[in-house]
Amino acid sequence: MLCPHCGVDSDKNVRFCVNCGSAMPEAAKKEKPLNKVLTGFSPLIKDPAFARYIKNTKRWSYIFASILALAAVVGFYIYGETSTEMDNPEALYIGLGIGGMFLAIALFQSIGRSRSTTWDGVVADKQIHQKRRKRKTDDNGSYWEQYVLFTVIIKRDDGKTHTLSAEDDDTVFNYYQVGDKVRHHGGLNSIEKYDKSKDEIIFCSACAYLNDIKDDYCVKCKCPLLK
């Protein structure tokens, strides 16, 4: 391969000219940038994979709710036919009520996703609270359970407040810093940071799964990582 600068012939696999040291054109094409500037909201949000993810999530939500509803109706009907404590149609009506509840939950979840909007904001505060709650035991006793609540408070540009909370897990708490500019994408499960240049991890904006910042696609749902 001829060097475009000095004209000396070099082996095609070398990255630099053996005579003048200039980068060979083919090698330059193959090299990838070592440090990608991970700032700015990613245009990859327009990838069709996200629309498919939202559509599939709604569909599977209805399918799962329908299976649970059918199981409740059939189970209570059989119970009413075989049990001495409750007869049909009373048991069947209870099954229908529980089945309807499962379908209603799926419907409200779908409506919630449809109404979810895209908004920008800034991380305004981070808080750590030591908390406790009362738990019951199998023998009708009780005990106090200690836990730590990690909270990230985001002030939206429209003046509203959005809170991210996790118990005994500081991963999200450490991922966001006070002052970070962020964006929530409508219908999705995670919040994108404007500046990811110092991060080693990244949350999938579709399913919120934790990925390595070097990856381009989520290892769980295969949607593009917004970086």
N, CA, C and O of each residue as an XYZ file, in Angstrom:
908
protein
N       0.851     -1.192      0.000
C       0.000      0.000      0.000
C       0.886      1.240      0.000
O       1.808      1.357      0.808
N       0.594      2.176     -0.926
C       1.403      3.385     -1.037
C       0.962      4.430     -0.032
O      -0.231      4.675      0.149
N       1.938      5.042      0.618
C       1.643      6.119      1.566
C       1.207      7.357      0.783
O       1.905      7.746     -0.153
N       0.085      7.992      1.124
C      -0.376      9.170      0.386
C       0.500     10.402      0.591
O       0.346     11.401     -0.112
N       1.430     10.332      1.565
C       2.263     11.497      1.876
C       3.645     11.433      1.231
O       4.118     12.414      0.657
N       4.300     10.243      1.334
C       5.661     10.147      0.791
C       5.775      9.178     -0.376
O       6.791      9.153     -1.070
N       4.729      8.375     -0.596
C       4.736      7.470     -1.733
C       5.449      6.157     -1.516
O       5.537      5.349     -2.440
N       5.961      5.920     -0.321
C       6.679      4.671     -0.041
C       5.666      3.545      0.141
O       4.615      3.725      0.756
N       6.012      2.363     -0.416
C       5.124      1.211     -0.335
C       5.304      0.525      1.021
O       6.427      0.232      1.432
N       4.188      0.271      1.713
C       4.223     -0.406      3.015
C       3.260     -1.584      2.992
O       2.374     -1.664      2.141
N       3.445     -2.487      3.931
C       2.532     -3.620      4.064
C       1.117     -3.113      4.324
O       0.937     -2.118      5.026
N       0.117     -3.783      3.768
C      -1.267     -3.313      3.875
C      -1.819     -3.386      5.292
O      -2.825     -2.745      5.596
N      -1.166     -4.166      6.169
C      -1.680     -4.324      7.523
C      -1.099     -3.319      8.519
O      -1.531     -3.269      9.671
N      -0.134     -2.527      8.086
C       0.466     -1.566      9.017
C      -0.443     -0.361      9.182
O      -1.176      0.007      8.265
N      -0.389      0.253     10.366
C      -1.230      1.410     10.651
C      -0.540      2.718     10.278
O      -1.201      3.713      9.981
N       0.797      2.713     10.295
C       1.544      3.935      9.998
C       2.631      3.631      8.965
O       3.178      2.529      8.931
N       2.929      4.604      8.140
C       3.951      4.452      7.079
C       5.316      4.146      7.687
O       5.729      4.786      8.654
N       6.013      3.169      7.120
C       7.323      2.772      7.643
C       8.383      3.820      7.341
O       9.469      3.775      7.919
N       8.089      4.772      6.439
C       9.072      5.776      6.058
C       8.849      7.111      6.788
O       9.750      7.626      7.448
N       7.617      7.665      6.654
C       7.369      8.993      7.235
C       6.530      8.978      8.505
O       6.409     10.000      9.179
N       5.947      7.826      8.838
C       5.171      7.722     10.069
C       3.742      8.207      9.966
O       3.040      8.240     10.977
N       3.281      8.588      8.777
C       1.906      9.063      8.619
C       0.924      7.903      8.720
O       1.253      6.766      8.379
N      -0.302      8.204      9.199
C      -1.340      7.178      9.312
C      -1.756      6.711      7.933
O      -2.000      7.522      7.039
N      -1.835      5.400      7.762
C      -2.268      4.842      6.489
C      -3.792      4.976      6.388
O      -4.486      4.815      7.392
N      -4.322      5.265      5.205
C      -5.752      5.534      5.039
C      -6.660      4.381      5.452
O      -7.677      4.615      6.104
N      -6.323      3.140      5.091
C      -7.165      2.008      5.434
C      -7.199      1.781      6.938
O      -8.240      1.432      7.496
N      -6.061      1.981      7.594
C      -6.007      1.796      9.040
C      -6.839      2.856      9.744
O      -7.489      2.571     10.750
N      -6.821      4.061      9.227
C      -7.591      5.152      9.833
C      -9.079      4.872      9.762
O      -9.830      5.222     10.673
N      -9.509      4.232      8.660
C     -10.928      3.902      8.517
C     -11.366      2.873      9.544
O     -12.487      2.927     10.049
N     -10.468      1.923      9.854
C     -10.832      0.840     10.748
C     -10.812      1.247     12.208
O     -11.499      0.643     13.032
N     -10.021      2.278     12.539
C      -9.899      2.677     13.927
C     -11.177      3.330     14.421
O     -11.814      4.097     13.700
N     -11.546      3.021     15.653
C     -12.706      3.633     16.272
C     -12.237      4.683     17.268
O     -11.175      4.526     17.870
N     -12.992      5.729     17.451
C     -12.593      6.744     18.421
C     -12.528      6.138     19.821
O     -13.414      5.389     20.231
N     -11.466      6.476     20.543
C     -11.279      5.910     21.865
C     -12.219      6.551     22.882
O     -12.704      5.874     23.789
N     -12.475      7.825     22.741
C     -13.297      8.531     23.706
C     -14.452      9.230     23.002
O     -14.276     10.285     22.393
N     -15.621      8.638     23.091
C     -16.807      9.245     22.523
C     -17.339     10.274     23.503
O     -17.421     10.009     24.702
N     -17.700     11.443     23.002
C     -18.229     12.489     23.866
C     -19.664     12.140     24.217
O     -20.562     12.272     23.386
N     -19.878     11.697     25.441
C     -21.191     11.223     25.858
C     -21.994     12.341     26.512
O     -22.443     12.216     27.651
N     -22.165     13.422     25.784
C     -22.984     14.521     26.275
C     -24.087     14.808     25.268
O     -23.924     14.605     24.065
N     -25.224     15.289     25.791
C     -26.369     15.577     24.933
C     -27.388     14.454     24.993
O     -27.036     13.298     25.230
N     -28.647     14.795     24.778
C     -29.698     13.782     24.734
C     -29.627     13.048     23.397
O     -29.555     13.675     22.340
N     -29.646     11.739     23.451
C     -29.386     10.916     22.271
C     -30.534     10.965     21.260
O     -31.700     10.863     21.642
N     -30.209     11.122     19.969
C     -31.228     11.047     18.916
C     -31.722      9.623     18.665
O     -32.673      9.411     17.913
N     -31.065      8.645     19.303
C     -31.457      7.247     19.120
C     -32.836      6.940     19.693
O     -33.375      5.857     19.468
N     -33.407      7.889     20.433
C     -34.751      7.677     20.974
C     -35.762      7.514     19.846
O     -36.850      6.982     20.069
N     -35.425      7.959     18.645
C     -36.313      7.828     17.490
C     -36.241      6.448     16.851
O     -36.975      6.159     15.905
N     -35.356      5.593     17.365
C     -35.237      4.243     16.815
C     -36.566      3.500     16.958
O     -37.185      3.561     18.021
N     -37.020      2.798     15.912
C     -38.299      2.061     15.965
C     -38.359      1.017     17.076
O     -39.450      0.584     17.449
N     -37.223      0.610     17.606
C     -37.205     -0.404     18.661
C     -37.967      0.056     19.894
O     -38.567     -0.765     20.588
N     -37.953      1.352     20.178
C     -38.645      1.848     21.361
C     -40.161      1.793     21.184
O     -40.888      1.451     22.116
N     -40.634      2.132     19.983
C     -42.069      2.038     19.713
C     -42.529      0.586     19.794
O     -43.613      0.303     20.304
N     -41.705     -0.335     19.292
C     -42.040     -1.757     19.372
C     -42.066     -2.225     20.819
O     -42.920     -3.022     21.208
N     -41.115     -1.718     21.624
C     -41.062     -2.119     23.024
C     -42.337     -1.697     23.756
O     -42.909     -2.484     24.509
N     -42.782     -0.460     23.538
C     -43.994      0.028     24.191
C     -45.201     -0.792     23.750
O     -46.039     -1.167     24.571
N     -45.286     -1.068     22.453
C     -46.403     -1.847     21.923
C     -46.406     -3.259     22.500
O     -47.453     -3.756     22.916
N     -45.244     -3.905     22.529
C     -45.149     -5.265     23.044
C     -45.430     -5.320     24.542
O     -46.037     -6.274     25.028
N     -44.987     -4.291     25.274
C     -45.243     -4.249     26.714
C     -46.733     -4.196     26.998
O     -47.223     -4.889     27.890
N     -47.456     -3.381     26.246
C     -48.911     -3.299     26.429
C     -49.572     -4.632     26.092
O     -50.451     -5.095     26.818
N     -49.144     -5.249     24.982
C     -49.745     -6.508     24.564
C     -49.527     -7.602     25.600
O     -50.463     -8.322     25.949
N     -48.295     -7.734     26.097
C     -47.999     -8.775     27.075
C     -48.682     -8.500     28.406
O     -49.007     -9.432     29.141
N     -48.899     -7.237     28.718
C     -49.620     -6.896     29.942
C     -51.051     -7.416     29.882
O     -51.556     -7.965     30.862
N     -51.704     -7.245     28.737
C     -53.075     -7.743     28.563
C     -53.113     -9.274     28.541
O     -54.019     -9.889     29.104
N     -52.122     -9.880     27.884
C     -52.080    -11.346     27.820
C     -51.910    -11.931     29.217
O     -52.618    -12.865     29.593
N     -50.979    -11.385     29.980
C     -50.728    -11.885     31.333
C     -51.956    -11.694     32.220
O     -52.324    -12.588     32.981
N     -52.590    -10.516     32.117
C     -53.790    -10.248     32.917
C     -54.923    -11.196     32.530
O     -55.678    -11.645     33.393
N     -55.046    -11.501     31.240
C     -56.098    -12.405     30.782
C     -55.890    -13.819     31.314
O     -56.851    -14.499     31.673
N     -54.613    -14.267     31.365
C     -54.313    -15.600     31.903
C     -54.669    -15.665     33.389
O     -55.262    -16.639     33.853
N     -54.300    -14.617     34.128
C     -54.624    -14.575     35.555
C     -56.136    -14.537     35.779
O     -56.660    -15.196     36.677
N     -56.828    -13.751     34.942
C     -58.283    -13.643     35.078
C     -58.949    -14.985     34.807
O     -59.845    -15.399     35.544
N     -58.514    -15.660     33.756
C     -59.083    -16.966     33.424
C     -58.816    -17.977     34.536
O     -59.689    -18.769     34.892
N     -57.603    -17.941     35.078
C     -57.260    -18.865     36.157
C     -58.125    -18.608     37.385
O     -58.536    -19.552     38.059
N     -58.405    -17.341     37.684
C     -59.235    -17.004     38.842
C     -60.662    -17.495     38.647
O     -61.257    -18.060     39.564
N     -61.211    -17.282     37.460
C     -62.590    -17.701     37.189
C     -62.715    -19.219     37.256
O     -63.617    -19.743     37.910
N     -61.810    -19.925     36.581
C     -61.864    -21.393     36.567
C     -61.614    -21.954     37.960
O     -62.293    -22.884     38.393
N     -60.635    -21.383     38.660
C     -60.299    -21.878     39.983
C     -61.451    -21.740     40.974
O     -61.750    -22.670     41.723
N     -62.098    -20.568     40.973
C     -63.210    -20.380     41.908
C     -64.436    -21.191     41.497
O     -65.212    -21.614     42.354
N     -64.616    -21.409     40.204
C     -65.739    -22.248     39.765
C     -65.549    -23.683     40.259
O     -66.479    -24.304     40.772
N     -64.321    -24.198     40.094
C     -64.033    -25.558     40.566
C     -64.176    -25.630     42.086
O     -64.680    -26.616     42.623
N     -63.732    -24.582     42.768
C     -63.853    -24.549     44.223
C     -65.326    -24.599     44.639
O     -65.692    -25.286     45.592
N     -66.164    -23.855     43.903
C     -67.588    -23.847     44.213
C     -68.249    -25.185     43.968
O     -69.220    -25.534     44.641
N     -67.732    -25.940     43.010
C     -68.299    -27.245     42.693
C     -67.841    -28.338     43.651
O     -68.549    -29.323     43.862
N     -66.668    -28.165     44.224
C     -66.098    -29.235     45.034
C     -66.077    -28.942     46.531
O     -65.958    -29.859     47.343
N     -66.191    -27.678     46.891
C     -66.078    -27.308     48.297
C     -67.430    -27.360     48.999
O     -68.479    -27.154     48.389
N     -67.374    -27.644     50.307
C     -68.599    -27.622     51.127
C     -68.790    -26.271     51.802
O     -69.804    -26.042     52.461
N     -67.810    -25.370     51.639
C     -67.869    -24.062     52.290
C     -68.527    -23.002     51.414
O     -69.074    -22.022     51.920
N     -68.473    -23.199     50.108
C     -69.027    -22.196     49.197
C     -69.540    -22.884     47.940
O     -68.878    -23.768     47.396
N     -70.723    -22.476     47.480
C     -71.321    -23.063     46.289
C     -71.304    -22.064     45.133
O     -71.100    -20.865     45.323
N     -71.521    -22.590     43.948
C     -71.747    -21.730     42.792
C     -73.214    -21.308     42.779
O     -74.054    -22.094     43.218
N     -73.570    -20.130     42.309
C     -72.706    -19.218     41.546
C     -71.901    -18.239     42.408
O     -71.172    -17.403     41.875
N     -72.031    -18.342     43.763
C     -71.312    -17.385     44.613
C     -69.812    -17.429     44.363
O     -69.181    -16.384     44.206
N     -69.228    -18.634     44.324
C     -67.792    -18.764     44.084
C     -67.422    -18.245     42.701
O     -66.383    -17.606     42.535
N     -68.271    -18.517     41.700
C     -68.015    -18.042     40.345
C     -68.009    -16.523     40.290
O     -67.169    -15.931     39.613
N     -68.944    -15.884     41.001
C     -68.992    -14.421     41.019
C     -67.715    -13.828     41.631
O     -67.207    -12.808     41.167
N     -67.215    -14.480     42.668
C     -65.959    -14.005     43.265
C     -64.816    -14.128     42.265
O     -63.990    -13.224     42.144
N     -64.772    -15.255     41.547
C     -63.746    -15.441     40.516
C     -63.838    -14.406     39.416
O     -62.828    -13.888     38.940
N     -65.086    -14.110     39.014
C     -65.271    -13.080     37.989
C     -64.814    -11.714     38.485
O     -64.241    -10.930     37.729
N     -65.069    -11.437     39.759
C     -64.642    -10.157     40.326
C     -63.139    -10.015     40.366
O     -62.595     -8.969     40.012
N     -62.456    -11.085     40.805
C     -60.991    -11.055     40.862
C     -60.405    -10.988     39.452
O     -59.445    -10.258     39.206
N     -60.990    -11.755     38.526
C     -60.527    -11.709     37.139
C     -60.688    -10.331     36.535
O     -59.813     -9.849     35.815
N     -61.822     -9.694     36.834
C     -62.046     -8.325     36.341
C     -61.045     -7.352     36.922
O     -60.639     -6.399     36.257
N     -60.645     -7.587     38.165
C     -59.647     -6.721     38.801
C     -58.306     -6.805     38.068
O     -57.657     -5.784     37.842
N     -57.892     -8.023     37.696
C     -56.632     -8.183     36.951
C     -56.688     -7.438     35.618
O     -55.729     -6.768     35.235
N     -57.819     -7.560     34.911
C     -57.964     -6.882     33.623
C     -57.989     -5.368     33.797
O     -57.454     -4.636     32.964
N     -58.609     -4.898     34.879
C     -58.677     -3.461     35.137
C     -57.281     -2.895     35.418
O     -56.944     -1.800     34.969
N     -56.474     -3.659     36.169
C     -55.106     -3.208     36.447
C     -54.316     -3.067     35.157
O     -53.600     -2.083     34.967
N     -54.446     -4.060     34.261
C     -53.748     -3.990     32.973
C     -54.221     -2.792     32.157
O     -53.421     -2.137     31.490
N     -55.514     -2.508     32.211
C     -56.066     -1.376     31.468
C     -55.520     -0.061     31.996
O     -55.118      0.806     31.221
N     -55.504      0.088     33.322
C     -55.001      1.331     33.916
C     -53.514      1.517     33.648
O     -53.055      2.641     33.445
N     -52.754      0.412     33.645
C     -51.331      0.498     33.316
C     -51.139      0.957     31.874
O     -50.265      1.776     31.588
N     -51.956      0.429     30.973
C     -51.875      0.816     29.565
C     -52.234      2.291     29.378
O     -51.578      3.008     28.622
N     -53.278      2.731     30.072
C     -53.675      4.134     29.993
C     -52.562      5.029     30.536
O     -52.274      6.089     29.980
N     -51.932      4.580     31.645
C     -50.844      5.350     32.233
C     -49.674      5.510     31.278
O     -49.090      6.590     31.188
N     -49.324      4.440     30.559
C     -48.231      4.521     29.583
C     -48.598      5.457     28.434
O     -47.757      6.213     27.949
N     -49.859      5.402     28.003
C     -50.293      6.251     26.893
C     -50.265      7.722     27.279
O     -49.996      8.583     26.441
N     -50.541      8.011     28.547
C     -50.562      9.401     29.011
C     -49.184      9.904     29.428
O     -48.991     11.099     29.653
N     -48.223      8.975     29.529
C     -46.875      9.368     29.930
C     -46.267     10.288     28.874
O     -46.307      9.979     27.683
N     -45.711     11.403     29.300
C     -45.167     12.399     28.383
C     -43.656     12.534     28.535
O     -43.068     12.070     29.512
N     -43.052     13.171     27.561
C     -41.624     13.484     27.616
C     -41.432     14.824     28.314
O     -42.106     15.801     27.987
N     -40.520     14.870     29.266
C     -40.246     16.121     29.970
C     -38.779     16.202     30.369
O     -38.101     15.185     30.514
N     -38.307     17.422     30.543
C     -36.937     17.670     30.986
C     -36.942     18.162     32.427
O     -37.943     18.682     32.920
N     -35.817     17.990     33.084
C     -35.714     18.454     34.459
C     -34.274     18.464     34.937
O     -33.345     18.183     34.181
N     -34.111     18.797     36.218
C     -32.788     18.861     36.835
C     -32.852     18.159     38.189
O     -33.813     18.330     38.938
N     -31.825     17.371     38.499
C     -31.766     16.723     39.806
C     -31.569     17.806     40.860
O     -30.539     18.479     40.889
N     -32.572     17.969     41.729
C     -32.550     19.057     42.707
C     -32.015     18.629     44.057
O     -31.448     19.448     44.781
N     -32.184     17.358     44.415
C     -31.767     16.927     45.750
C     -31.639     15.406     45.785
O     -32.235     14.697     44.974
N     -30.846     14.923     46.745
C     -30.713     13.485     47.014
C     -30.790     13.299     48.521
O     -30.174     14.044     49.283
N     -31.557     12.294     48.942
C     -31.764     12.104     50.371
C     -31.630     10.628     50.752
O     -31.963      9.733     49.975
N     -31.131     10.403     51.971
C     -31.025      9.060     52.532
C     -31.766      9.057     53.865
O     -31.489      9.879     54.739
N     -32.709      8.130     54.015
C     -33.497      8.064     55.239
C     -33.408      6.656     55.839
O     -33.586      5.656     55.143
N     -33.131      6.606     57.131
C     -33.191      5.351     57.869
C     -34.640      5.145     58.300
O     -35.187      5.980     59.021
N     -35.268      4.060     57.879
C     -36.674      3.835     58.177
C     -36.903      2.455     58.785
O     -36.011      1.607     58.798
N     -38.106      2.254     59.282
C     -38.487      0.937     59.783
C     -39.979      0.721     59.535
O     -40.743      1.678     59.411
N     -40.374     -0.529     59.467
C     -41.769     -0.881     59.277
C     -42.079     -2.160     60.053
O     -41.197     -2.970     60.338
N     -43.326     -2.310     60.376
C     -43.751     -3.456     61.173
C     -44.108     -4.620     60.261
O     -44.866     -4.467     59.302
N     -43.553     -5.782     60.572
C     -43.821     -6.992     59.814
C     -44.488     -8.022     60.718
O     -44.192     -8.104     61.910
N     -45.398     -8.812     60.128
C     -46.055     -9.869     60.872
C     -45.335    -11.194     60.652
O     -44.731    -11.421     59.604
N     -45.409    -12.059     61.652
C     -44.830    -13.388     61.550
C     -45.941    -14.424     61.385
O     -47.120    -14.104     61.530
N     -45.563    -15.651     61.084
C     -46.551    -16.712     60.848
C     -47.366    -17.053     62.093
O     -48.489    -17.547     61.992
N     -46.796    -16.789     63.262
C     -47.505    -17.126     64.504
C     -48.272    -15.927     65.072
O     -48.508    -15.836     66.276
N     -48.657    -15.005     64.170
C     -49.431    -13.807     64.535
C     -48.649    -12.816     65.392
O     -49.235    -11.915     65.993
N     -47.346    -12.978     65.448
C     -46.511    -11.998     66.132
C     -46.085    -10.902     65.172
O     -46.607    -10.823     64.060
N     -45.165    -10.068     65.571
C     -44.688     -8.981     64.716
C     -43.277     -8.572     65.115
O     -42.816     -8.874     66.216
N     -42.609     -7.891     64.219
C     -41.267     -7.388     64.497
C     -41.031     -6.143     63.639
O     -41.737     -5.917     62.656
N     -40.041     -5.345     64.016
C     -39.704     -4.136     63.276
C     -38.557     -4.431     62.313
O     -37.514     -4.951     62.708
N     -38.768     -4.092     61.057
C     -37.748     -4.286     60.017
C     -37.107     -2.943     59.680
O     -37.803     -1.975     59.372
N     -35.789     -2.889     59.739
C     -35.045     -1.679     59.420
C     -34.665     -1.685     57.933
O     -34.296     -2.727     57.390
N     -34.753     -0.535     57.286
C     -34.301     -0.426     55.896
C     -33.881      1.010     55.601
O     -34.230      1.942     56.327
N     -33.125      1.163     54.520
C     -32.642      2.480     54.103
C     -33.354      2.871     52.816
O     -33.399      2.094     51.862
N     -33.907      4.071     52.795
C     -34.602      4.570     51.607
C     -33.729      5.620     50.920
O     -33.436      6.673     51.488
N     -33.317      5.312     49.683
C     -32.516      6.230     48.872
C     -33.450      6.966     47.904
O     -34.210      6.334     47.170
N     -33.388      8.293     47.906
C     -34.317      9.093     47.111
C     -33.579     10.126     46.273
O     -32.685     10.820     46.756
N     -33.971     10.213     45.014
C     -33.475     11.251     44.100
C     -34.667     12.124     43.717
O     -35.671     11.621     43.214
N     -34.557     13.422     43.951
C     -35.649     14.348     43.680
C     -35.321     15.191     42.450
O     -34.299     15.874     42.399
N     -36.207     15.127     41.465
C     -36.003     15.843     40.200
C     -37.035     16.957     40.068
O     -38.236     16.724     40.208
N     -36.561     18.157     39.799
C     -37.453     19.291     39.555
C     -37.652     19.431     38.048
O     -36.723     19.764     37.311
N     -38.872     19.173     37.609
C     -39.184     19.255     36.185
C     -39.250     20.696     35.718
O     -39.465     21.610     36.514
N     -39.062     20.893     34.411
C     -39.117     22.244     33.853
C     -40.505     22.860     33.967
O     -40.642     24.083     33.946
N     -41.542     22.020     34.088
C     -42.901     22.537     34.223
C     -43.269     22.840     35.682
O     -44.413     23.183     35.981
N     -42.295     22.712     36.582
C     -42.523     23.033     37.979
C     -42.908     21.851     38.848
O     -42.901     21.963     40.073
N     -43.244     20.719     38.240
C     -43.626     19.538     39.010
C     -42.378     18.830     39.550
O     -41.259     19.083     39.102
N     -42.595     17.955     40.505
C     -41.498     17.198     41.119
C     -41.656     15.714     40.823
O     -42.749     15.159     40.936
N     -40.556     15.082     40.446
C     -40.545     13.640     40.187
C     -39.533     13.003     41.129
O     -38.422     13.511     41.289
N     -39.916     11.889     41.754
C     -39.065     11.236     42.746
C     -38.713      9.817     42.329
O     -39.576      9.050     41.901
N     -37.436      9.477     42.458
C     -36.953      8.113     42.252
C     -36.538      7.563     43.606
O     -35.716      8.169     44.294
N     -37.097      6.415     44.000
C     -36.806      5.854     45.313
C     -36.445      4.382     45.205
O     -36.951      3.668     44.340
N     -35.568      3.938     46.088
C     -35.180      2.533     46.140
C     -34.824      2.178     47.576
O     -34.222      2.979     48.292
N     -35.200      0.973     47.992
C     -34.906      0.507     49.343
C     -33.649     -0.361     49.340
O     -33.537     -1.329     48.588
N     -32.709      0.018     50.206
C     -31.472     -0.762     50.401
C     -30.689     -0.976     49.114
O     -29.986     -1.977     48.975
N     -30.802     -0.050     48.177
C     -30.076     -0.135     46.906
C     -29.718      1.292     46.471
O     -30.602      2.082     46.139
N     -28.427      1.614     46.475
C     -27.999      2.980     46.162
C     -27.503      3.151     44.725
O     -26.851      4.148     44.414
N     -27.806      2.186     43.845
C     -27.305      2.256     42.465
C     -27.832      3.487     41.736
O     -27.053      4.263     41.181
N     -29.147      3.667     41.735
C     -29.737      4.836     41.076
C     -29.333      6.114     41.810
O     -29.078      7.142     41.182
N     -29.278      6.044     43.129
C     -28.893      7.195     43.951
C     -27.505      7.703     43.554
O     -27.293      8.911     43.450
N     -26.569      6.790     43.335
C     -25.201      7.178     42.973
C     -25.074      7.561     41.500
O     -24.164      8.301     41.126
N     -25.982      7.062     40.667
C     -25.914      7.330     39.228
C     -26.215      8.793     38.924
O     -25.577      9.394     38.060
N     -27.186      9.365     39.633
C     -27.566     10.760     39.407
C     -26.903     11.656     40.436
O     -26.788     11.297     41.608
N     -26.465     12.833     39.984
C     -25.856     13.813     40.862
C     -26.689     15.096     40.859
O     -27.333     15.430     39.865
N     -26.663     15.800     41.977
C     -27.391     17.064     42.059
C     -26.872     18.008     40.971
O     -25.665     18.205     40.833
N     -27.782     18.579     40.213
C     -27.416     19.466     39.110
C     -27.465     18.797     37.752
O     -27.392     19.482     36.732
N     -27.588     17.464     37.708
C     -27.669     16.750     36.432
C     -28.924     17.159     35.670
O     -30.021     17.202     36.226
N     -28.742     17.455     34.392
C     -29.878     17.705     33.511
C     -30.363     16.358     32.990
O     -29.560     15.543     32.535
N     -31.677     16.118     33.053
C     -32.211     14.807     32.697
C     -33.446     14.952     31.806
O     -34.051     16.020     31.711
N     -33.793     13.854     31.167
C     -34.996     13.814     30.319
C     -35.718     12.483     30.495
O     -35.119     11.412     30.400
N     -37.016     12.577     30.754
C     -37.873     11.391     30.794
C     -38.572     11.263     29.453
O     -39.202     12.208     28.978
N     -38.458     10.088     28.843
C     -39.089      9.844     27.546
C     -40.437      9.161     27.761
O     -40.525      8.141     28.443
N     -41.476      9.732     27.174
C     -42.827      9.243     27.376
C     -42.989      7.761     27.089
O     -42.535      7.271     26.056
N     -43.639      7.043     28.009
C     -43.917      5.629     27.827
C     -42.807      4.692     28.232
O     -42.996      3.475     28.223
N     -41.630      5.235     28.594
C     -40.486      4.396     28.925
C     -40.203      4.408     30.426
O     -40.833      5.149     31.180
N     -39.249      3.578     30.851
C     -39.089      3.288     32.275
C     -37.886      3.908     32.953
O     -37.716      3.726     34.159
N     -37.050      4.626     32.240
C     -35.876      5.199     32.867
C     -35.698      6.644     32.421
O     -36.368      7.108     31.498
N     -34.789      7.348     33.083
C     -34.583      8.771     32.809
C     -33.174      8.967     32.284
O     -32.203      8.557     32.921
N     -33.064      9.592     31.126
C     -31.773      9.785     30.464
C     -31.036     10.988     31.036
O     -31.630     12.042     31.263
N     -29.744     10.823     31.266
C     -28.898     11.932     31.693
C     -28.353     12.658     30.462
O     -28.058     12.040     29.439
N     -28.225     13.974     30.581
C     -27.646     14.765     29.491
C     -26.150     14.488     29.364
O     -25.641     14.313     28.257
N     -25.448     14.448     30.490
C     -24.001     14.237     30.503
C     -23.686     12.852     31.070
O     -23.873     12.597     32.259
N     -23.203     11.962     30.194
C     -22.836     10.605     30.607
C     -21.339     10.377     30.474
O     -20.878      9.237     30.524
N     -20.575     11.452     30.303
C     -19.157     11.348     29.976
C     -18.322     10.735     31.098
O     -17.240     10.212     30.833
N     -18.794     10.784     32.335
C     -18.023     10.245     33.451
C     -18.587      8.911     33.962
O     -18.124      8.382     34.972
N     -19.565      8.390     33.274
C     -20.258      7.190     33.751
C     -19.607      5.909     33.244
O     -19.028      5.877     32.158
N     -19.712      4.864     34.044
C     -19.271      3.529     33.656
C     -20.461      2.607     33.415
O     -20.298      1.507     32.886
N     -21.650      3.046     33.799
C     -22.877      2.274     33.609
C     -23.916      3.150     32.932
O     -23.778      4.373     32.883
N     -24.952      2.517     32.412
C     -26.063      3.255     31.812
C     -27.325      2.407     31.930
O     -27.297      1.198     31.704
N     -28.420      3.051     32.283
C     -29.695      2.349     32.382
C     -30.409      2.388     31.034
O     -30.445      3.421     30.366
N     -30.970      1.257     30.650
C     -31.758      1.215     29.418
C     -32.998      2.075     29.620
O     -33.710      1.918     30.612
N     -33.256      2.975     28.691
C     -34.415      3.862     28.818
C     -35.726      3.127     28.577
O     -36.789      3.627     28.945
N     -35.665      1.954     27.970
C     -36.886      1.176     27.735
C     -37.261      0.348     28.954
O     -38.342      0.521     29.517
N     -36.363     -0.558     29.367
C     -36.696     -1.493     30.448
C     -36.006     -1.179     31.764
O     -36.269     -1.840     32.769
N     -35.120     -0.175     31.778
C     -34.393      0.272     32.973
C     -33.319     -0.720     33.424
O     -32.809     -0.603     34.539
N     -32.968     -1.690     32.582
C     -31.932     -2.659     32.945
C     -30.563     -1.972     32.958
O     -30.293     -1.095     32.138
N     -29.711     -2.377     33.889
C     -28.391     -1.773     34.037
C     -27.404     -2.389     33.042
O     -27.260     -3.610     32.978
N     -26.728     -1.535     32.268
C     -25.784     -1.984     31.248
C     -24.437     -1.304     31.426
O     -24.324     -0.291     32.117
N     -23.416     -1.873     30.792
C     -22.100     -1.243     30.732
C     -22.165     -0.091     29.738
O     -22.790     -0.214     28.685
N     -21.524      1.023     30.064
C     -21.559      2.202     29.202
C     -20.931      1.918     27.828
O     -21.205      2.636     26.867
N     -20.098      0.887     27.730
C     -19.455      0.552     26.463
C     -20.407     -0.165     25.512
O     -20.147     -0.226     24.311
N     -21.498     -0.705     26.029
C     -22.450     -1.420     25.180
C     -23.296     -0.447     24.376
O     -23.540      0.682     24.802
N     -23.737     -0.892     23.219
C     -24.589     -0.054     22.365
C     -26.057     -0.448     22.452
O     -26.940      0.355     22.151
N     -26.319     -1.693     22.866
C     -27.696     -2.173     22.969
C     -27.903     -2.834     24.327
O     -26.984     -3.431     24.889
N     -29.109     -2.720     24.838
C     -29.447     -3.327     26.121
C     -29.345     -4.847     26.016
O     -29.872     -5.442     25.076
N     -28.676     -5.470     26.968
C     -28.504     -6.925     26.924
C     -29.821     -7.644     27.226
O     -29.949     -8.836     26.944
N     -30.787     -6.946     27.787
C     -32.060     -7.587     28.140
C     -33.122     -7.417     27.063
O     -33.676     -8.410     26.590
N     -33.422     -6.172     26.659
C     -34.523     -5.940     25.712
C     -34.037     -5.606     24.302
O     -34.846     -5.519     23.378
N     -32.718     -5.416     24.121
C     -32.087     -5.164     22.815
C     -32.397     -3.782     22.236
O     -32.098     -3.529     21.070
N     -32.983     -2.895     23.018
C     -33.186     -1.526     22.541
C     -31.863     -0.763     22.575
O     -31.003     -1.082     23.396
N     -31.672      0.242     21.703
C     -30.436      1.029     21.733
C     -30.276      1.753     23.066
O     -31.249      2.231     23.648
N     -29.059      1.824     23.530
C     -28.770      2.588     24.748
C     -28.588      4.049     24.361
O     -27.853      4.357     23.422
N     -29.244      4.936     25.069
C     -29.237      6.358     24.703
C     -27.977      7.030     25.206
O     -27.890      7.470     26.352
N     -27.002      7.094     24.309
C     -25.726      7.730     24.658
C     -25.127      8.395     23.425
O     -24.051      8.988     23.505
